[in-house]
Amino acid sequence: MRLFDKRIISHFDYLLIIFVLPLVLLSYKLISETNTALANKQLVYFTVSIVAFLIVFILPIRRHIRLIPLLYWLGIILLLAVEFFGETRLGAKRWLSIPIAGLTIQPSELFKPVFILMLGYLIQTKQPDKGGYRLKDFAYFSFYILLPFVLIAKEPDLGTALVLLLVGYGILFIVGVSWRIWATIFVTIALASPFIYTNLIKDYQKKRIKDFLSEKPSYQVQQSIIAIGNGGLTGKDTNEATQTQLKFLPIATSDFIFAYFVERYGFLGAIGLIFIYGLLILHLLSMNYYFYDDFVIRAFSSGLGLLIFLDMSINILMVIGYAPVVGLPLPMFSYGGSSFINFIVLIAILENLLAFRFMDMYSFERRLS
């Protein structure tokens, strides 16, 4: 009966869906132009994501919010299991096999929604003072942020680990932390950077940084920049997008899909796509104003906005040669199932938190009537 209450539907955030739809449709159009088989697979991912959205949307998250710490620690156990039982691919141990089903899962991807929910739950139970969190509370939250960071970075998956780290501390920054703490952190990072680079960064990660800093970009980035230049102001027709159609541009439907998009729709198309992402991110961050007293919504919407911003920014900067090449897809745009479905699940959780935020009040009203 939860979904038939008109007040529930009225609290549904339709703008969020409106901002996401153009990304999905444009993505499918580009993928279908280059590879029909991949486009058909992407349709399957779309279907799975819709089912996942509906299932997550009707879950009683608010009613069972005390289970979130249990899910968090279950995620930590899965990340630990990767260390002992993980499957290695291309030098990275990031996956767990499911023997009976013959499938693999990537716990670091599954952990993202739980991670953001956990921070929302912790902030809701330990709300900040007017001056923001002090050192004791900051250390308390830092434990829950740094623990998964260390486990994911050890796989190694430094890209995902750093994104989660920045999302976690970004949420705390938005909610409120004493400025003295931030100043201390920035000074400490600046002083520790040489030690971090020498002792904690893996050799292949150092090579990516050196390739990025070298005068000549890597082959992938060179072809990406050529594709972007080929697009000009307004882009090329499909047959004239030679960098992609002649297979010069690597991973054109996944990591470097932004380069293909610019080759097809030009500089103006790139500005339009970034504008859509900007509207989506600003809409998510604006919820801090509209739901000031609901720290679960504030933390989750901020975390989702920061996650989209970081993934989008790093991917685009990577494609144009201003960031090292890492395996971060363009959110809800690059080909692939796990990342796309994960973002749709994140959106479903937020829609659930928004639509059912007065559910306890509704239940109380029904008992009185």
C-alpha positions as a Markdown table, in Angstrom:
| # | Residue | x | y | z |
|---|---|---|---|---|
| 1 | Met | 0.0 | 0.0 | 0.0 |
| 2 | Arg | 3.0 | 2.3 | 0.3 |
| 3 | Leu | 3.1 | 3.3 | -3.3 |
| 4 | Phe | -0.6 | 4.1 | -3.6 |
| 5 | Asp | -0.5 | 7.1 | -1.3 |
| 6 | Lys | -0.8 | 10.2 | -3.3 |
| 7 | Arg | 1.4 | 12.1 | -0.9 |
| 8 | Ile | 4.2 | 9.6 | -1.5 |
| 9 | Ile | 4.1 | 10.2 | -5.2 |
| 10 | Ser | 4.0 | 14.0 | -4.6 |
| 11 | His | 7.3 | 13.8 | -2.8 |
| 12 | Phe | 9.0 | 11.8 | -5.7 |
| 13 | Asp | 11.8 | 13.9 | -7.2 |
| 14 | Tyr | 10.9 | 14.0 | -11.0 |
| 15 | Leu | 13.6 | 16.5 | -11.8 |
| 16 | Leu | 16.2 | 13.9 | -10.9 |
| 17 | Ile | 14.8 | 11.5 | -13.5 |
| 18 | Ile | 14.5 | 14.3 | -16.1 |
| 19 | Phe | 18.2 | 15.1 | -15.7 |
| 20 | Val | 19.3 | 11.5 | -16.0 |
| 21 | Leu | 17.2 | 10.5 | -19.0 |
| 22 | Pro | 19.2 | 12.6 | -21.6 |
| 23 | Leu | 22.4 | 10.9 | -20.4 |
| 24 | Val | 21.0 | 7.4 | -20.8 |
| 25 | Leu | 19.5 | 8.1 | -24.3 |
| 26 | Leu | 22.6 | 9.8 | -25.7 |
| 27 | Ser | 24.8 | 7.0 | -24.3 |
| 28 | Tyr | 22.7 | 4.3 | -26.0 |
| 29 | Lys | 22.7 | 6.3 | -29.3 |
| 30 | Leu | 26.5 | 6.5 | -29.4 |
| 31 | Ile | 27.0 | 2.8 | -28.4 |
| 32 | Ser | 24.5 | 1.6 | -31.0 |
| 33 | Glu | 26.4 | 3.6 | -33.7 |
| 34 | Thr | 29.6 | 1.8 | -33.0 |
| 35 | Asn | 28.7 | -1.7 | -31.9 |
| 36 | Thr | 25.2 | -3.3 | -32.1 |
| 37 | Ala | 26.1 | -6.2 | -29.9 |
| 38 | Leu | 27.2 | -3.9 | -27.1 |
| 39 | Ala | 24.1 | -1.8 | -27.6 |
| 40 | Asn | 21.9 | -4.9 | -27.1 |
| 41 | Lys | 23.9 | -5.7 | -23.9 |
| 42 | Gln | 23.4 | -2.2 | -22.7 |
| 43 | Leu | 19.6 | -2.6 | -23.2 |
| 44 | Val | 19.8 | -5.6 | -20.9 |
| 45 | Tyr | 21.6 | -3.4 | -18.3 |
| 46 | Phe | 18.9 | -0.8 | -18.7 |
| 47 | Thr | 16.3 | -3.4 | -18.0 |
| 48 | Val | 18.1 | -4.7 | -15.0 |
| 49 | Ser | 18.5 | -1.2 | -13.7 |
| 50 | Ile | 14.8 | -0.4 | -14.0 |
| 51 | Val | 13.9 | -3.6 | -12.0 |
| 52 | Ala | 16.6 | -2.7 | -9.4 |
| 53 | Phe | 15.2 | 0.9 | -9.2 |
| 54 | Leu | 11.7 | -0.4 | -8.5 |
| 55 | Ile | 12.8 | -2.9 | -5.9 |
| 56 | Val | 15.0 | -0.4 | -4.0 |
| 57 | Phe | 12.4 | 2.3 | -4.2 |
| 58 | Ile | 9.8 | 0.3 | -2.3 |
| 59 | Leu | 12.2 | -1.0 | 0.4 |
| 60 | Pro | 11.4 | 0.3 | 3.9 |
| 61 | Ile | 14.8 | 2.0 | 4.3 |
| 62 | Arg | 13.7 | 4.5 | 6.9 |
| 63 | Arg | 11.9 | 1.9 | 9.0 |
| 64 | His | 15.0 | -0.3 | 9.1 |
| 65 | Ile | 17.6 | 2.4 | 9.1 |
| 66 | Arg | 19.3 | 0.8 | 12.1 |
| 67 | Leu | 20.4 | -2.1 | 9.8 |
| 68 | Ile | 22.7 | 0.2 | 7.9 |
| 69 | Pro | 25.7 | -0.4 | 10.2 |
| 70 | Leu | 25.2 | -4.1 | 9.7 |
| 71 | Leu | 25.3 | -3.6 | 5.9 |
| 72 | Tyr | 28.4 | -1.5 | 6.3 |
| 73 | Trp | 30.3 | -4.2 | 8.2 |
| 74 | Leu | 29.1 | -6.8 | 5.8 |
| 75 | Gly | 30.7 | -4.7 | 3.0 |
| 76 | Ile | 33.9 | -4.4 | 5.0 |
| 77 | Ile | 33.9 | -8.3 | 5.3 |
| 78 | Leu | 33.5 | -8.6 | 1.5 |
| 79 | Leu | 36.4 | -6.1 | 1.0 |
| 80 | Leu | 38.6 | -8.2 | 3.4 |
| 81 | Ala | 37.5 | -11.4 | 1.5 |
| 82 | Val | 39.0 | -9.9 | -1.7 |
| 83 | Glu | 42.4 | -9.9 | 0.0 |
| 84 | Phe | 42.2 | -13.6 | 0.7 |
| 85 | Phe | 39.9 | -15.1 | -1.9 |
| 86 | Gly | 39.8 | -12.4 | -4.6 |
| 87 | Glu | 40.2 | -13.0 | -8.3 |
| 88 | Thr | 43.1 | -11.3 | -10.0 |
| 89 | Arg | 42.8 | -9.6 | -13.4 |
| 90 | Leu | 45.5 | -7.5 | -15.0 |
| 91 | Gly | 47.5 | -7.3 | -11.8 |
| 92 | Ala | 44.6 | -6.2 | -9.6 |
| 93 | Lys | 42.7 | -8.3 | -7.1 |
| 94 | Arg | 39.2 | -6.7 | -7.0 |
| 95 | Trp | 36.7 | -9.4 | -7.7 |
| 96 | Leu | 35.0 | -12.3 | -5.8 |
| 97 | Ser | 33.8 | -15.4 | -7.6 |
| 98 | Ile | 30.3 | -16.8 | -6.9 |
| 99 | Pro | 31.0 | -20.5 | -7.7 |
| 100 | Ile | 27.4 | -21.8 | -8.1 |
| 101 | Ala | 26.3 | -18.9 | -10.4 |
| 102 | Gly | 29.6 | -18.7 | -12.2 |
| 103 | Leu | 29.6 | -14.9 | -11.8 |
| 104 | Thr | 31.9 | -12.4 | -10.1 |
| 105 | Ile | 31.1 | -9.4 | -8.0 |
| 106 | Gln | 33.2 | -6.3 | -7.3 |
| 107 | Pro | 32.7 | -5.4 | -3.6 |
| 108 | Ser | 34.2 | -1.9 | -4.0 |
| 109 | Glu | 31.3 | -1.0 | -6.4 |
| 110 | Leu | 28.7 | -2.6 | -4.2 |
| 111 | Phe | 30.0 | -0.8 | -1.2 |
| 112 | Lys | 29.4 | 2.7 | -2.5 |
| 113 | Pro | 25.7 | 3.0 | -1.7 |
| 114 | Val | 26.2 | 1.5 | 1.8 |
| 115 | Phe | 29.2 | 3.8 | 2.4 |
| 116 | Ile | 27.2 | 7.0 | 1.7 |
| 117 | Leu | 24.1 | 5.7 | 3.7 |
| 118 | Met | 26.4 | 4.8 | 6.6 |
| 119 | Leu | 27.7 | 8.4 | 6.8 |
| 120 | Gly | 24.2 | 9.7 | 6.6 |
| 121 | Tyr | 23.1 | 7.4 | 9.4 |
| 122 | Leu | 26.1 | 8.4 | 11.6 |
| 123 | Ile | 25.6 | 12.1 | 11.0 |
| 124 | Gln | 21.9 | 11.8 | 11.8 |
| 125 | Thr | 22.7 | 10.1 | 15.1 |
| 126 | Lys | 25.6 | 12.5 | 15.9 |
| 127 | Gln | 24.6 | 15.9 | 14.5 |
| 128 | Pro | 27.1 | 18.8 | 14.3 |
| 129 | Asp | 27.1 | 21.8 | 16.6 |
| 130 | Lys | 26.9 | 25.3 | 15.2 |
| 131 | Gly | 30.6 | 25.6 | 14.8 |
| 132 | Gly | 30.9 | 22.2 | 13.1 |
| 133 | Tyr | 32.4 | 19.0 | 14.2 |
| 134 | Arg | 35.4 | 19.1 | 16.5 |
| 135 | Leu | 38.4 | 16.8 | 16.5 |
| 136 | Lys | 36.9 | 14.0 | 18.5 |
| 137 | Asp | 33.8 | 13.7 | 16.2 |
| 138 | Phe | 36.0 | 14.2 | 13.1 |
| 139 | Ala | 38.2 | 11.3 | 14.2 |
| 140 | Tyr | 35.1 | 9.2 | 14.8 |
| 141 | Phe | 33.8 | 9.7 | 11.2 |
| 142 | Ser | 37.3 | 9.4 | 9.8 |
| 143 | Phe | 37.5 | 5.8 | 11.0 |
| 144 | Tyr | 34.5 | 4.8 | 8.9 |
| 145 | Ile | 35.9 | 6.7 | 5.9 |
| 146 | Leu | 39.6 | 5.5 | 6.1 |
| 147 | Leu | 38.8 | 1.8 | 6.7 |
| 148 | Pro | 37.3 | 1.1 | 3.3 |
| 149 | Phe | 39.8 | 3.5 | 1.7 |
| 150 | Val | 42.7 | 1.4 | 2.9 |
| 151 | Leu | 41.1 | -1.9 | 1.9 |
| 152 | Ile | 40.2 | -0.7 | -1.6 |
| 153 | Ala | 43.5 | 1.0 | -2.2 |
| 154 | Lys | 45.3 | -2.3 | -1.3 |
| 155 | Glu | 43.5 | -4.3 | -4.0 |
| 156 | Pro | 44.9 | -2.0 | -5.7 |
| 157 | Asp | 42.1 | 0.3 | -6.9 |
| 158 | Leu | 43.4 | 3.7 | -6.0 |
| 159 | Gly | 41.0 | 5.5 | -8.3 |
| 160 | Thr | 37.9 | 4.1 | -6.5 |
| 161 | Ala | 39.5 | 4.5 | -3.1 |
| 162 | Leu | 40.4 | 8.1 | -3.6 |
| 163 | Val | 36.9 | 8.9 | -4.9 |
| 164 | Leu | 35.3 | 7.4 | -1.8 |
| 165 | Leu | 37.8 | 9.2 | 0.4 |
| 166 | Leu | 36.9 | 12.6 | -1.3 |
| 167 | Val | 33.2 | 11.8 | -1.2 |
| 168 | Gly | 33.4 | 10.9 | 2.5 |
| 169 | Tyr | 35.3 | 14.0 | 3.5 |
| 170 | Gly | 33.3 | 16.1 | 1.1 |
| 171 | Ile | 30.1 | 15.2 | 2.9 |
| 172 | Leu | 31.6 | 16.2 | 6.2 |
| 173 | Phe | 32.8 | 19.5 | 4.6 |
| 174 | Ile | 29.2 | 20.3 | 3.5 |
| 175 | Val | 27.6 | 19.3 | 6.8 |
| 176 | Gly | 30.2 | 21.2 | 8.8 |
| 177 | Val | 33.6 | 20.7 | 10.3 |
| 178 | Ser | 35.8 | 23.2 | 12.1 |
| 179 | Trp | 38.1 | 25.1 | 9.7 |
| 180 | Arg | 41.1 | 24.4 | 11.9 |
| 181 | Ile | 40.8 | 20.7 | 11.2 |
| 182 | Trp | 40.8 | 21.2 | 7.4 |
| 183 | Ala | 43.8 | 23.5 | 7.6 |
| 184 | Thr | 45.7 | 20.9 | 9.6 |
| 185 | Ile | 44.8 | 18.2 | 7.1 |
| 186 | Phe | 46.0 | 20.3 | 4.1 |
| 187 | Val | 49.3 | 21.1 | 5.7 |
| 188 | Thr | 49.8 | 17.4 | 6.7 |
| 189 | Ile | 49.1 | 16.2 | 3.2 |
| 190 | Ala | 51.5 | 18.7 | 1.6 |
| 191 | Leu | 54.3 | 17.6 | 4.0 |
| 192 | Ala | 53.6 | 13.9 | 3.5 |
| 193 | Ser | 53.2 | 13.9 | -0.3 |
| 194 | Pro | 56.9 | 12.9 | -1.0 |
| 195 | Phe | 56.6 | 9.9 | 1.4 |
| 196 | Ile | 53.3 | 8.9 | 0.0 |
| 197 | Tyr | 54.6 | 9.0 | -3.6 |
| 198 | Thr | 57.8 | 7.1 | -2.8 |
| 199 | Asn | 56.4 | 4.3 | -0.5 |
| 200 | Leu | 52.6 | 4.0 | -1.1 |
| 201 | Ile | 52.1 | 4.5 | -4.8 |
| 202 | Lys | 52.5 | 1.3 | -6.9 |
| 203 | Asp | 54.9 | 1.2 | -9.9 |
| 204 | Tyr | 52.1 | 1.1 | -12.5 |
| 205 | Gln | 50.5 | 4.1 | -10.8 |
| 206 | Lys | 53.8 | 6.0 | -10.9 |
| 207 | Lys | 54.1 | 5.1 | -14.6 |
| 208 | Arg | 50.6 | 6.6 | -15.2 |
| 209 | Ile | 51.7 | 9.8 | -13.4 |
| 210 | Lys | 54.9 | 10.0 | -15.4 |
| 211 | Asp | 53.1 | 9.4 | -18.7 |
| 212 | Phe | 50.7 | 12.2 | -17.7 |
| 213 | Leu | 53.5 | 14.6 | -16.8 |
| 214 | Ser | 55.6 | 13.8 | -19.9 |
| 215 | Glu | 55.6 | 16.1 | -22.9 |
| 216 | Lys | 54.1 | 13.4 | -25.1 |
| 217 | Pro | 50.8 | 11.9 | -24.0 |
| 218 | Ser | 50.0 | 8.2 | -24.2 |
| 219 | Tyr | 48.7 | 6.6 | -27.4 |
| 220 | Gln | 45.1 | 6.5 | -26.0 |
| 221 | Val | 45.1 | 10.1 | -25.0 |
| 222 | Gln | 46.7 | 11.2 | -28.4 |
| 223 | Gln | 43.9 | 9.5 | -30.3 |
| 224 | Ser | 41.3 | 10.9 | -27.9 |
| 225 | Ile | 42.6 | 14.5 | -28.5 |
| 226 | Ile | 42.6 | 13.9 | -32.3 |
| 227 | Ala | 38.9 | 12.7 | -32.1 |
| 228 | Ile | 38.0 | 15.8 | -30.1 |
| 229 | Gly | 39.7 | 18.1 | -32.6 |
| 230 | Asn | 38.0 | 16.3 | -35.4 |
| 231 | Gly | 34.6 | 17.2 | -34.0 |
| 232 | Gly | 35.2 | 20.9 | -34.4 |
| 233 | Leu | 32.4 | 23.2 | -33.3 |
| 234 | Thr | 29.3 | 21.2 | -34.2 |
| 235 | Gly | 30.6 | 17.7 | -34.7 |
| 236 | Lys | 30.7 | 15.2 | -37.6 |
| 237 | Asp | 28.2 | 12.7 | -39.0 |
| 238 | Thr | 28.6 | 9.1 | -38.0 |
| 239 | Asn | 30.5 | 8.1 | -41.2 |
| 240 | Glu | 32.8 | 11.1 | -40.9 |
| 241 | Ala | 33.7 | 10.4 | -37.3 |
| 242 | Thr | 36.8 | 8.6 | -38.6 |
| 243 | Gln | 38.7 | 8.3 | -35.3 |
| 244 | Thr | 36.0 | 6.1 | -33.9 |
| 245 | Gln | 34.7 | 4.3 | -37.0 |
| 246 | Leu | 38.2 | 3.3 | -38.1 |
| 247 | Lys | 39.0 | 2.1 | -34.6 |
| 248 | Phe | 41.8 | 4.6 | -33.9 |
| 249 | Leu | 40.1 | 5.7 | -30.7 |
| 250 | Pro | 40.5 | 3.0 | -28.0 |
| 251 | Ile | 37.6 | 2.0 | -25.8 |
| 252 | Ala | 35.4 | 4.4 | -27.6 |
| 253 | Thr | 32.2 | 3.2 | -25.9 |
| 254 | Ser | 33.6 | 3.0 | -22.4 |
| 255 | Asp | 36.4 | 5.0 | -20.8 |
| 256 | Phe | 36.8 | 7.3 | -23.9 |
| 257 | Ile | 33.2 | 7.7 | -24.8 |
| 258 | Phe | 33.4 | 11.5 | -24.1 |
| 259 | Ala | 35.9 | 11.8 | -27.0 |
| 260 | Tyr | 33.6 | 10.0 | -29.3 |
| 261 | Phe | 30.7 | 12.2 | -28.2 |
| 262 | Val | 32.7 | 15.4 | -29.0 |
| 263 | Glu | 33.7 | 13.9 | -32.3 |
| 264 | Arg | 30.0 | 13.4 | -33.1 |
| 265 | Tyr | 28.5 | 16.6 | -31.6 |
| 266 | Gly | 31.5 | 19.0 | -31.4 |
| 267 | Phe | 32.4 | 21.6 | -28.8 |
| 268 | Leu | 28.8 | 22.8 | -28.4 |
| 269 | Gly | 27.7 | 19.2 | -27.7 |
| 270 | Ala | 30.4 | 18.9 | -25.1 |
| 271 | Ile | 29.3 | 22.1 | -23.4 |
| 272 | Gly | 25.7 | 20.8 | -23.5 |
| 273 | Leu | 26.6 | 17.4 | -21.9 |
| 274 | Ile | 28.6 | 19.1 | -19.1 |
| 275 | Phe | 25.7 | 21.5 | -18.6 |
| 276 | Ile | 23.3 | 18.5 | -18.0 |
| 277 | Tyr | 25.8 | 17.0 | -15.5 |
| 278 | Gly | 26.1 | 20.5 | -13.9 |
| 279 | Leu | 22.3 | 20.8 | -13.4 |
| 280 | Leu | 22.1 | 17.3 | -12.0 |
| 281 | Ile | 24.9 | 17.9 | -9.5 |
| 282 | Leu | 23.6 | 21.3 | -8.4 |
| 283 | His | 20.2 | 19.9 | -8.0 |
| 284 | Leu | 21.6 | 17.2 | -5.7 |
| 285 | Leu | 23.6 | 19.6 | -3.7 |
| 286 | Ser | 20.7 | 22.0 | -3.3 |
| 287 | Met | 18.9 | 19.4 | -1.2 |
| 288 | Asn | 21.1 | 20.6 | 1.7 |
| 289 | Tyr | 19.1 | 23.8 | 1.6 |
| 290 | Tyr | 15.6 | 22.3 | 1.2 |
| 291 | Phe | 16.1 | 19.4 | 3.8 |
| 292 | Tyr | 18.3 | 21.2 | 6.3 |
| 293 | Asp | 17.1 | 19.1 | 9.3 |
| 294 | Asp | 17.2 | 15.7 | 7.6 |
| 295 | Phe | 20.9 | 14.7 | 7.7 |
| 296 | Val | 20.3 | 11.4 | 6.0 |
| 297 | Ile | 19.0 | 13.1 | 2.9 |
| 298 | Arg | 21.6 | 15.8 | 3.1 |
| 299 | Ala | 24.5 | 13.3 | 3.4 |
| 300 | Phe | 23.2 | 11.0 | 0.7 |
| 301 | Ser | 22.3 | 13.7 | -1.9 |
| 302 | Ser | 25.6 | 15.4 | -1.3 |
| 303 | Gly | 27.5 | 12.1 | -1.5 |
| 304 | Leu | 25.8 | 11.2 | -4.8 |
| 305 | Gly | 26.4 | 14.7 | -6.2 |
| 306 | Leu | 30.1 | 14.5 | -5.3 |
| 307 | Leu | 30.4 | 11.0 | -6.7 |
| 308 | Ile | 29.0 | 12.1 | -10.0 |
| 309 | Phe | 31.1 | 15.2 | -10.1 |
| 310 | Leu | 34.4 | 13.4 | -9.3 |
| 311 | Asp | 33.8 | 10.5 | -11.8 |
| 312 | Met | 32.7 | 13.0 | -14.5 |
| 313 | Ser | 35.6 | 15.4 | -13.9 |
| 314 | Ile | 38.3 | 12.8 | -13.7 |
| 315 | Asn | 37.0 | 11.0 | -16.8 |
| 316 | Ile | 36.8 | 14.2 | -18.9 |
| 317 | Leu | 40.1 | 15.5 | -17.7 |
| 318 | Met | 41.7 | 12.0 | -18.5 |
| 319 | Val | 40.2 | 12.1 | -22.0 |
| 320 | Ile | 41.6 | 15.5 | -22.8 |
| 321 | Gly | 45.0 | 14.8 | -21.3 |
| 322 | Tyr | 44.8 | 16.7 | -18.1 |
| 323 | Ala | 44.6 | 13.7 | -15.7 |
| 324 | Pro | 46.3 | 10.3 | -15.6 |
| 325 | Val | 44.4 | 7.5 | -17.4 |
| 326 | Val | 42.4 | 5.6 | -14.8 |
| 327 | Gly | 39.4 | 3.2 | -15.1 |
| 328 | Leu | 36.7 | 5.6 | -14.0 |
| 329 | Pro | 33.7 | 5.6 | -16.5 |
| 330 | Leu | 31.6 | 8.7 | -17.3 |
| 331 | Pro | 28.6 | 8.3 | -15.0 |
| 332 | Met | 25.5 | 6.8 | -16.6 |
| 333 | Phe | 27.1 | 7.4 | -20.0 |
| 334 | Ser | 29.9 | 4.9 | -20.5 |
| 335 | Tyr | 29.1 | 1.4 | -21.6 |
| 336 | Gly | 29.0 | -1.2 | -18.8 |
| 337 | Gly | 26.7 | -2.8 | -16.4 |
| 338 | Ser | 28.1 | -2.6 | -12.8 |
| 339 | Ser | 28.7 | 1.2 | -12.8 |
| 340 | Phe | 25.5 | 2.1 | -14.5 |
| 341 | Ile | 23.3 | -0.1 | -12.3 |
| 342 | Asn | 25.1 | 1.1 | -9.2 |
| 343 | Phe | 24.3 | 4.7 | -10.0 |
| 344 | Ile | 20.6 | 3.9 | -10.7 |
| 345 | Val | 20.5 | 2.1 | -7.3 |
| 346 | Leu | 22.0 | 5.2 | -5.7 |
| 347 | Ile | 19.3 | 7.3 | -7.3 |
| 348 | Ala | 16.6 | 4.9 | -6.2 |
| 349 | Ile | 17.8 | 5.1 | -2.6 |
| 350 | Leu | 17.7 | 8.9 | -2.7 |
| 351 | Glu | 14.2 | 8.8 | -4.3 |
| 352 | Asn | 13.1 | 6.4 | -1.5 |
| 353 | Leu | 14.5 | 8.7 | 1.2 |
| 354 | Leu | 12.7 | 11.6 | -0.3 |
| 355 | Ala | 9.4 | 10.0 | -1.2 |
| 356 | Phe | 8.9 | 8.1 | 2.2 |
| 357 | Arg | 10.4 | 10.8 | 4.5 |
| 358 | Phe | 7.0 | 11.3 | 6.2 |
| 359 | Met | 6.0 | 7.6 | 6.2 |
| 360 | Asp | 6.0 | 7.3 | 10.0 |
| 361 | Met | 3.6 | 10.3 | 10.1 |
| 362 | Tyr | 1.3 | 8.7 | 7.5 |
| 363 | Ser | 1.2 | 5.5 | 9.4 |
| 364 | Phe | 0.3 | 7.5 | 12.6 |
| 365 | Glu | -2.5 | 9.3 | 10.8 |
| 366 | Arg | -4.0 | 6.0 | 9.5 |
| 367 | Arg | -4.0 | 4.6 | 13.1 |
| 368 | Leu | -5.9 | 7.7 | 14.3 |
| 369 | Ser | -8.5 | 7.5 | 11.4 |
